[in-house]
Amino acid sequence: MINRLSVSFAAVLAASGLTQAQAQDRRVTDLPSYESRTWTGFYVGAAFGAGTLVERQVSSNGGATLTEDTAGQGVLASVYGGYDFQVVPRALVGVLVEGTWSGLQSNASAQVAGASANVFTQPNLGFSALVRAGVLPTPGTLLYLIGGYSGQNIHSSGTATAGGAFASFSRDDFFNGWTIGSGVETMLSHGWSAKLEYRFSQFESRNLSGTTFNVQPYEHAIRAGLSYKFGAGAGTRDEEATSVAKANWTGPYLGVAGGASSAVTRTTASVGGANASIDGGGQSMLGSVYGGYDYQIADQVVIGAMGDASWSNPQSTMTLSGGGATAAVTVSPSMSWSVLGRVGLLPVPSTLLYAAAGYTAEQVGTMAIAGAGGGTAFLQSNDTLSGWTVGPGIETVIFGGWSTKLEYRYSQYETRSILGGGISIQPSTHAVRAGFAYKFGVP
């Protein structure tokens, strides 16, 4: 009898152990069904972000032509609403409209004995009508492309004094254009989701009425948004959290990234009793390689360290020609590298929302050339500037050790005197990276 009870008890224990092992294996390997939730429905949301407005300005007057790349930077906020339709279990299409307030300010000023001038530019209100299409690497995370119409009002004002006389202007100009970008959105719970989205917008080239200026604006913007979808189920996060009990984010990784970079360089010149300053701007594509190590300290918390090297050339130029003379100044940021720490939360086991910050350095080339009467003067400087960088990101596991991320960084560098003194620069950059990485040691 005792032997029978012992055998029965052992069999129960073995069956219980097998059931627990199977359950643990299911929690690690089984993703929730794509049919278990839907992205279809109406949503509203609000977003906060930052960006740059780069303007190519050309002015002709009295036989002289001035061409300059100016830029403004700052924060922005938007409200939006839209509708998504999940056409198949792993893909959706949608439409949305958005209103945005921008504070991307740029300034230019000049002073000489008895005279001064200041010009201020700021895009303020804008709106967009967009479509988006995306794929779902996991049921709770969306990778998408977005594009469509964008319109932007730009406010400009300025003052000038000379010999006791004073003049000023204030005007608003509306520019039509198009926008394109990409984003990552992840479901939280009870209809709420979070997203990180980058957009590039190009507006029409226009001659401003009553002036000799031709202006063409470009905008680079990043938005972190929080959305609410009406009629969404309440168990979104809980379904995936119980189906995948604990994703393993611990380990080293390597990756490559591509994206875009825009630069705002505050250039100040002082000669004798005259001084001038301008916010120069540039934009370019970006390529990057990166690597790091993450440690998952809890089910929903990850910390790590990473480093990267990036190549871009958001060059800004100012050229003046007339009367047989020319002068040009070019500022060219190029290679940069960073060492950062990051900390993040896992709203679902496969997706990480994180913030990164740390040290960065950048190589900047500056060139000035002037020619008149057959003579030419040339100055060149190459400098490495130190600074700091900070930004948010979203990373999601695709399969195995492979993951993809979208990351924004704002970097600000030290002020440095260049070209033998008298001229100083302080660059700052806004960069977005879409990355693809492999984490070693993940089965």
C-alpha positions as CSV (number, residue, x, y, z in Angstrom):
1,M,0.0,0.0,0.0
2,I,2.8,2.4,1.0
3,N,4.6,1.5,-2.2
4,R,1.5,2.2,-4.3
5,L,1.0,5.6,-2.6
6,S,4.7,6.4,-3.2
7,V,4.4,5.5,-6.8
8,S,1.2,7.5,-7.2
9,F,2.7,10.5,-5.4
10,A,5.8,10.3,-7.6
11,A,3.6,10.2,-10.7
12,V,1.6,13.2,-9.6
13,L,4.9,15.1,-8.9
14,A,6.3,14.2,-12.3
15,A,3.1,15.2,-14.1
16,S,3.1,18.5,-12.1
17,G,6.7,19.2,-12.9
18,L,6.1,18.4,-16.6
19,T,3.1,20.7,-16.7
20,Q,5.1,23.5,-15.0
21,A,8.0,23.0,-17.5
22,Q,5.6,23.1,-20.4
23,A,4.0,26.2,-19.1
24,Q,7.3,28.0,-18.6
25,D,8.4,26.9,-22.1
26,R,5.1,28.3,-23.6
27,R,5.6,31.6,-21.7
28,V,9.0,31.9,-23.2
29,T,8.3,30.7,-26.8
30,D,4.6,31.4,-27.6
31,L,3.6,34.8,-28.7
32,P,0.0,35.8,-28.4
33,S,-2.1,35.3,-31.5
34,Y,-2.2,38.1,-34.0
35,E,-6.0,37.5,-34.1
36,S,-6.3,38.0,-30.3
37,R,-6.3,41.8,-30.6
38,T,-6.9,44.4,-33.3
39,W,-5.4,47.8,-34.2
40,T,-8.6,48.7,-36.1
41,G,-10.4,51.8,-34.8
42,F,-10.4,55.6,-34.2
43,Y,-7.7,57.2,-32.0
44,V,-6.7,60.6,-30.6
45,G,-3.4,61.6,-29.1
46,A,-0.9,64.3,-28.2
47,A,2.8,64.5,-28.8
48,F,5.8,66.5,-27.7
49,G,9.1,66.8,-29.5
50,A,12.0,68.8,-31.0
51,G,13.5,69.6,-34.3
52,T,15.1,72.1,-36.7
53,L,13.9,74.3,-39.5
54,V,16.6,74.8,-42.2
55,E,16.1,77.6,-44.7
56,R,17.9,78.2,-48.0
57,Q,17.7,82.0,-48.5
58,V,18.7,83.9,-51.7
59,S,18.6,87.7,-51.9
60,S,19.6,89.9,-54.9
61,N,19.9,93.7,-54.7
62,G,22.0,96.2,-56.6
63,G,24.0,93.6,-58.4
64,A,24.9,91.7,-55.3
65,T,23.7,88.3,-54.4
66,L,23.6,86.7,-50.9
67,T,23.0,83.0,-50.4
68,E,22.8,81.6,-46.9
69,D,21.7,78.5,-45.1
70,T,20.0,79.5,-41.8
71,A,18.4,77.2,-39.2
72,G,16.3,77.4,-36.1
73,Q,15.8,74.8,-33.4
74,G,13.5,74.3,-30.5
75,V,10.6,72.2,-29.2
76,L,7.2,71.5,-30.7
77,A,3.8,70.1,-29.5
78,S,1.0,68.6,-31.5
79,V,-2.5,67.0,-31.2
80,Y,-3.7,64.4,-33.7
81,G,-6.5,62.0,-34.5
82,G,-6.9,59.2,-37.1
83,Y,-8.3,55.8,-38.0
84,D,-6.4,52.5,-38.6
85,F,-7.6,49.4,-40.4
86,Q,-5.8,46.1,-39.8
87,V,-6.0,44.7,-43.3
88,V,-4.3,41.3,-42.4
89,P,-3.1,40.0,-39.0
90,R,0.4,41.5,-39.5
91,A,-0.3,44.7,-41.4
92,L,-2.4,47.9,-41.2
93,V,-3.1,51.1,-43.1
94,G,-4.5,54.3,-41.7
95,V,-5.1,58.0,-42.1
96,L,-4.6,60.9,-39.6
97,V,-4.7,64.7,-39.3
98,E,-2.6,66.7,-37.0
99,G,-2.1,70.3,-35.8
100,T,1.3,71.4,-34.5
101,W,2.7,74.4,-32.7
102,S,6.5,74.9,-33.3
103,G,9.1,77.0,-31.4
104,L,12.0,76.4,-33.8
105,Q,13.6,79.9,-33.5
106,S,16.5,81.3,-35.5
107,N,18.3,84.6,-35.1
108,A,20.7,86.7,-37.1
109,S,22.2,90.0,-35.9
110,A,24.9,92.5,-36.8
111,Q,26.2,95.6,-35.1
112,V,28.7,98.4,-36.2
113,A,29.3,101.8,-34.8
114,G,26.0,103.7,-34.9
115,A,24.0,100.9,-36.7
116,S,22.5,97.5,-35.9
117,A,20.1,95.0,-37.4
118,N,18.3,91.9,-36.1
119,V,16.2,89.3,-37.8
120,F,14.1,86.7,-36.0
121,T,12.3,83.7,-37.7
122,Q,9.9,81.1,-36.1
123,P,7.5,78.6,-37.6
124,N,4.5,78.6,-35.4
125,L,1.2,76.9,-36.5
126,G,1.1,74.1,-39.0
127,F,-1.0,71.1,-39.9
128,S,-0.7,67.8,-41.8
129,A,-3.0,65.3,-43.5
130,L,-1.2,62.0,-43.7
131,V,-1.5,58.3,-44.5
132,R,0.5,55.5,-42.8
133,A,1.1,51.8,-43.5
134,G,2.9,49.4,-41.1
135,V,3.8,45.9,-40.2
136,L,3.5,44.1,-36.8
137,P,6.7,42.2,-35.8
138,T,4.8,41.3,-32.7
139,P,1.0,41.7,-32.0
140,G,1.6,44.7,-29.7
141,T,4.3,46.7,-31.7
142,L,3.9,48.5,-35.0
143,L,6.7,49.6,-37.4
144,Y,5.3,52.1,-39.9
145,L,6.0,54.6,-42.7
146,I,4.0,57.9,-42.9
147,G,3.7,60.6,-45.5
148,G,1.4,63.2,-47.0
149,Y,0.6,66.9,-47.1
150,S,2.1,69.4,-44.7
151,G,1.5,73.2,-44.4
152,Q,3.4,75.6,-42.2
153,N,3.1,79.3,-41.2
154,I,6.4,81.0,-40.7
155,H,6.6,84.3,-38.8
156,S,9.5,86.7,-39.4
157,S,10.3,90.0,-37.8
158,G,13.2,92.3,-37.7
159,T,14.5,95.7,-36.7
160,A,17.3,98.0,-37.9
161,T,18.8,101.3,-36.6
162,A,21.2,103.6,-38.4
163,G,22.1,107.3,-37.7
164,G,19.1,107.7,-35.3
165,A,16.6,106.2,-37.8
166,F,14.6,103.1,-36.9
167,A,12.9,100.6,-39.1
168,S,11.0,97.3,-38.4
169,F,9.0,94.6,-40.1
170,S,6.7,91.8,-39.1
171,R,5.1,89.3,-41.5
172,D,3.6,85.8,-41.7
173,D,4.0,83.6,-44.8
174,F,2.3,80.2,-45.3
175,F,4.2,77.5,-47.1
176,N,2.7,74.3,-48.6
177,G,4.8,71.1,-48.8
178,W,5.0,67.4,-48.3
179,T,6.3,65.2,-45.4
180,I,7.6,61.7,-45.1
181,G,8.8,59.7,-42.1
182,S,8.8,56.5,-40.0
183,G,7.8,55.5,-36.5
184,V,7.5,52.8,-33.9
185,E,4.3,52.4,-31.8
186,T,3.7,50.0,-29.0
187,M,0.5,49.1,-27.1
188,L,0.4,49.7,-23.4
189,S,-3.0,48.7,-21.9
190,H,-6.6,49.7,-21.9
191,G,-6.5,51.3,-25.3
192,W,-3.3,53.4,-24.7
193,S,-0.2,53.3,-26.9
194,A,3.1,55.1,-27.1
195,K,5.0,56.1,-30.2
196,L,8.2,57.7,-31.4
197,E,8.1,59.2,-34.9
198,Y,10.5,61.1,-37.2
199,R,9.4,63.3,-40.1
200,F,11.2,65.2,-42.8
201,S,9.2,68.0,-44.5
202,Q,10.1,70.0,-47.6
203,F,8.1,73.2,-48.4
204,E,7.8,75.2,-51.5
205,S,10.4,77.7,-52.7
206,R,8.8,81.2,-52.7
207,N,9.7,84.8,-53.4
208,L,8.4,86.8,-50.4
209,S,6.1,89.5,-51.6
210,G,7.6,93.0,-51.3
211,T,11.1,91.8,-50.8
212,T,14.1,90.5,-52.8
213,F,14.2,87.2,-50.8
214,N,13.6,83.7,-52.1
215,V,13.1,81.2,-49.3
216,Q,12.8,77.4,-49.2
217,P,12.2,75.8,-45.8
218,Y,12.9,72.2,-44.7
219,E,12.0,70.7,-41.3
220,H,13.3,67.8,-39.4
221,A,11.2,66.8,-36.4
222,I,10.9,64.0,-33.8
223,R,7.7,63.4,-31.8
224,A,7.0,61.2,-28.8
225,G,3.3,60.6,-28.6
226,L,0.7,59.0,-26.4
227,S,-2.5,57.8,-28.1
228,Y,-5.9,56.4,-27.0
229,K,-7.8,54.0,-29.3
230,F,-11.5,53.9,-28.8
231,G,-13.0,50.5,-28.3
232,A,-9.7,48.7,-27.8
233,G,-9.5,45.7,-25.4
234,A,-8.3,46.1,-21.9
235,G,-6.0,43.1,-21.9
236,T,-3.4,44.1,-24.5
237,R,-0.4,44.3,-22.3
238,D,-1.5,41.5,-20.0
239,E,-2.0,39.1,-22.9
240,E,1.6,39.5,-24.1
241,A,3.1,39.8,-20.6
242,T,1.6,36.4,-19.6
243,S,2.4,34.8,-23.0
244,V,6.0,35.8,-22.8
245,A,6.8,35.8,-19.1
246,K,10.3,37.3,-19.4
247,A,12.2,38.3,-22.5
248,N,16.0,38.1,-22.1
249,W,17.5,41.5,-22.9
250,T,20.8,40.8,-21.1
251,G,23.9,40.5,-23.3
252,P,26.2,42.3,-25.7
253,Y,25.0,43.5,-29.2
254,L,26.3,45.0,-32.4
255,G,24.3,47.0,-35.0
256,V,24.2,49.3,-37.9
257,A,21.9,52.3,-38.4
258,G,20.9,54.9,-41.1
259,G,19.0,58.1,-40.8
260,A,19.2,61.9,-41.1
261,S,21.1,64.7,-39.4
262,S,20.4,68.4,-39.2
263,A,22.9,70.9,-37.7
264,V,22.5,74.4,-36.2
265,T,25.8,76.2,-35.9
266,R,25.9,79.5,-34.0
267,T,28.6,81.5,-35.7
268,T,29.9,84.8,-34.2
269,A,32.4,87.1,-35.8
270,S,34.0,90.2,-34.2
271,V,36.3,92.5,-36.0
272,G,37.3,95.9,-34.6
273,G,34.1,97.5,-33.4
274,A,31.8,95.4,-35.6
275,N,30.3,92.0,-34.7
276,A,27.7,89.7,-36.2
277,S,26.1,86.4,-35.4
278,I,24.0,84.0,-37.4
279,D,22.4,80.6,-36.9
280,G,23.7,78.6,-39.8
281,G,22.0,75.3,-40.8
282,G,22.6,72.2,-42.8
283,Q,21.1,68.8,-43.4
284,S,22.3,65.4,-44.7
285,M,21.9,61.6,-44.5
286,L,23.6,59.7,-41.7
287,G,25.2,56.3,-41.3
288,S,26.3,54.7,-38.0
289,V,27.7,51.6,-36.4
290,Y,27.1,50.9,-32.7
291,G,27.5,48.3,-30.0
292,G,26.9,47.9,-26.3
293,Y,25.8,45.7,-23.4
294,D,22.4,45.5,-21.7
295,Y,21.4,44.1,-18.3
296,Q,17.8,43.3,-17.4
297,I,17.6,44.1,-13.7
298,A,13.9,43.3,-13.4
299,D,11.0,42.0,-15.6
300,Q,10.3,45.5,-16.9
301,V,13.6,47.4,-16.4
302,V,16.8,47.4,-18.5
303,I,20.0,49.3,-18.1
304,G,23.0,49.4,-20.4
305,A,26.0,51.1,-21.9
306,M,26.7,51.7,-25.6
307,G,29.0,53.4,-28.0
308,D,28.7,54.5,-31.6
309,A,30.5,56.2,-34.5
310,S,28.5,58.2,-37.1
311,W,29.2,59.8,-40.4
312,S,27.2,62.7,-41.8
313,N,27.8,66.1,-43.4
314,P,25.1,68.7,-42.6
315,Q,27.0,71.5,-44.2
316,S,26.0,75.2,-44.0
317,T,27.2,77.8,-46.4
318,M,27.0,81.6,-46.7
319,T,28.1,83.2,-50.0
320,L,28.2,86.9,-51.0
321,S,29.0,87.9,-54.6
322,G,28.9,91.3,-56.4
323,G,31.0,93.9,-58.1
324,G,33.6,91.4,-59.1
325,A,34.2,90.2,-55.6
326,T,33.1,87.0,-53.8
327,A,33.3,85.7,-50.2
328,A,32.1,82.4,-48.8
329,V,32.1,80.7,-45.4
330,T,31.4,77.0,-45.1
331,V,30.9,75.0,-41.8
332,S,31.0,71.2,-42.2
333,P,30.3,68.8,-39.3
334,S,31.5,65.3,-40.3
335,M,32.4,62.3,-38.2
336,S,31.1,62.0,-34.6
337,W,31.3,59.4,-31.8
338,S,29.6,58.9,-28.5
339,V,29.7,56.9,-25.3
340,L,26.3,56.6,-23.5
341,G,24.3,55.0,-20.8
342,R,20.7,54.0,-21.3
343,V,17.8,53.0,-19.1
344,G,14.5,51.7,-20.3
345,L,11.1,50.1,-19.4
346,L,9.4,47.2,-21.1
347,P,5.7,47.9,-21.5
348,V,5.6,44.5,-23.2
349,P,8.5,42.0,-23.0
350,S,9.5,42.4,-26.6
351,T,9.6,46.2,-26.7
352,L,11.9,48.6,-24.9
353,L,11.2,52.4,-24.3
354,Y,14.4,54.0,-23.3
355,A,16.4,57.2,-22.7
356,A,20.1,57.6,-23.5
357,A,22.6,60.2,-22.5
358,G,26.4,60.7,-22.4
359,Y,29.5,62.2,-24.0
360,T,30.0,63.0,-27.6
361,A,32.7,64.5,-29.9
362,E,32.5,65.8,-33.4
363,Q,34.9,66.8,-36.1
364,V,34.1,70.2,-37.7
365,G,35.7,71.7,-40.8
366,T,35.5,75.4,-41.4
367,M,36.6,77.1,-44.6
368,A,36.6,80.8,-45.6
369,I,37.5,82.2,-49.0
370,A,37.4,85.7,-50.5
371,G,38.4,87.0,-53.8
372,A,38.6,90.5,-55.3
373,G,40.7,92.2,-58.0
374,G,42.4,89.0,-59.0
375,G,43.6,88.3,-55.4
376,T,42.3,85.4,-53.2
377,A,42.5,84.8,-49.5
378,F,41.9,81.3,-48.1
379,L,41.6,80.1,-44.5
380,Q,40.8,76.6,-43.3
381,S,40.4,75.0,-39.9
382,N,39.6,71.4,-38.7
383,D,38.6,71.0,-35.1
384,T,37.4,68.3,-32.7
385,L,34.7,69.6,-30.4
386,S,33.5,67.9,-27.2
387,G,29.9,67.9,-26.0
388,W,27.0,66.0,-24.6
389,T,24.1,64.1,-26.2
390,V,20.7,63.0,-25.0
391,G,17.6,61.4,-26.5
392,P,14.8,58.8,-26.4
393,G,14.3,55.6,-28.4
394,I,12.1,52.6,-29.0
395,E,13.6,49.1,-29.7
396,T,11.6,46.0,-30.4
397,V,12.7,42.3,-30.9
398,I,11.9,40.9,-34.3
399,F,13.0,37.3,-33.9
400,G,15.7,35.5,-32.0
401,G,18.5,37.9,-31.2
402,W,17.6,40.4,-33.9
403,S,16.0,43.7,-33.0
404,T,15.2,47.1,-34.7
405,K,15.1,50.5,-33.1
406,L,14.2,54.2,-33.8
407,E,16.3,56.7,-31.9
408,Y,16.6,60.5,-31.7
409,R,19.5,62.4,-30.3
410,Y,20.2,66.0,-29.6
411,S,23.9,66.9,-29.2
412,Q,25.4,70.2,-28.2
413,Y,29.1,71.0,-28.5
414,E,31.5,73.5,-26.9
415,T,32.1,77.0,-28.3
416,R,35.4,77.2,-30.1
417,S,37.4,80.0,-31.7
418,I,38.5,79.2,-35.2
419,L,40.4,80.6,-38.2
420,G,42.9,82.4,-36.1
421,G,40.4,84.0,-33.7
422,G,37.8,86.6,-34.2
423,I,35.3,83.9,-35.3
424,S,33.7,81.4,-33.0
425,I,31.3,78.5,-33.6
426,Q,29.0,76.4,-31.4
427,P,27.4,73.5,-33.2
428,S,24.5,71.5,-32.2
429,T,22.9,68.6,-34.1
430,H,19.6,66.8,-34.3
431,A,19.9,63.2,-35.5
432,V,17.5,60.3,-36.0
433,R,18.7,56.7,-36.5
434,A,16.8,53.6,-37.6
435,G,18.9,50.7,-36.4
436,F,19.2,46.9,-36.8
437,A,21.1,45.0,-34.2
438,Y,22.0,41.4,-33.2
439,K,22.3,40.4,-29.5
440,F,24.7,37.6,-28.8
441,G,23.8,34.6,-26.7
442,V,20.0,34.7,-27.3
443,P,18.6,31.3,-28.3
